[in-house]
């Protein structure tokens, strides 16, 4: 933006006590057509969202109204979805529930991880924004309300969400297909953060599971693990 002489303002803070001051500075310096918000997990006040003439466009890496909230990418993997996607929508003070401007989707591979899906959706979102903005600015796209009855919500994952019982891990490696499938999805979705781990019943030590793979028979094969205090190793 700066290379093309487009004014850029970096807010020093979005704390409540600082909002009015920062908003007035913005209004005095520039008149904005629209804002674009991406990878920002906090709620913005309506008086900030209303500053630009056409509103504030949010980029959310799911096919809204599914997976509103902070962890849509992980949940698309955990849910066993066949497709993932990204949505452009007009933001309001709610949680990812504003009118939809445009969507795009891709297939989720059986081997998809959080990292690979994150990168694919980032590229998909950028291309969708470039494709959509001229039409939106020209008034050729009318945002449509979400079906709120179909909305699902996500939460921020914590360390304990990545825990796997050692007994279940052993079953997944041998003869329990559904457990193997569920653990595989968890490993792919929750690495690198918050991570997936178990307590090795033989050593009573914490063991991170960094990478695994399902065989054609849906048995889980560990590929990279890391014991506490040790470096990652290939199994």
Steps between C-alpha positions, in 0.01 A plus 500: 500500500775744593686423176192621312460813716195360678483641855563243772415557866621267774278526806708525816231322702145367473435521873164652585653816650695568182233432237342845484835675466623267226170519312511878496857494371397270216199710404704820497773356279311286250167391363498126440289306249534171690708312755621141465553293815686168492664281766365716781331294771359783714164671470497853362249761614233609256625859498831377355333272245278788384784741420540405129228598253429143382564330830762255625567178310597200709688198366408180682662164411184289495178479304284715724273457687693182589793529740463855625760600758869456567592155366320432170795335325561244773131419521464437128764228537360365827153490351615277217369748244562420134527870410634811668454859400524869562234769528499875443233670708397839634607514862280612786542484876403131507718194451544440126125539440483788252358488144702290254667666202663195338632149573745255351586141588763229449523128570658377823756228437513193723851606602408868558655664807423829669810654342431386144132594517581838658734585213255384233216702653723807528570484124135427427391799710744737331388394154133522596549853637676614182223348288213634711601854595450667159150349472413596856624857459302531177183392680471177299494279811225526759596342836256233617403420856637181654268219599555534873311176568784313330776673696761298689759646735861425588716572804865558568674169563698448820779258586269237647304482174802332346523218755461140382469203733796268452266198492307659211823567316594133528156396373531740206825332396347155493133428450267790585420683177281783634742588780782508245304733271410736788857514631638559152266799455604639838870471416452674166274773642668591829865511399696718546270672755390399757665171402406136553648287777459192715658360816703191416381239748833315473718797594239732657641779284319750284529421129404746228364355178615734225413294194317179422334327208211265435565182306258377233349281772450810721763404753697786654874513439705748705761682292651773721482512880671702771550398863522774760850646516600331173518594135241378250581160349365298210348171609 
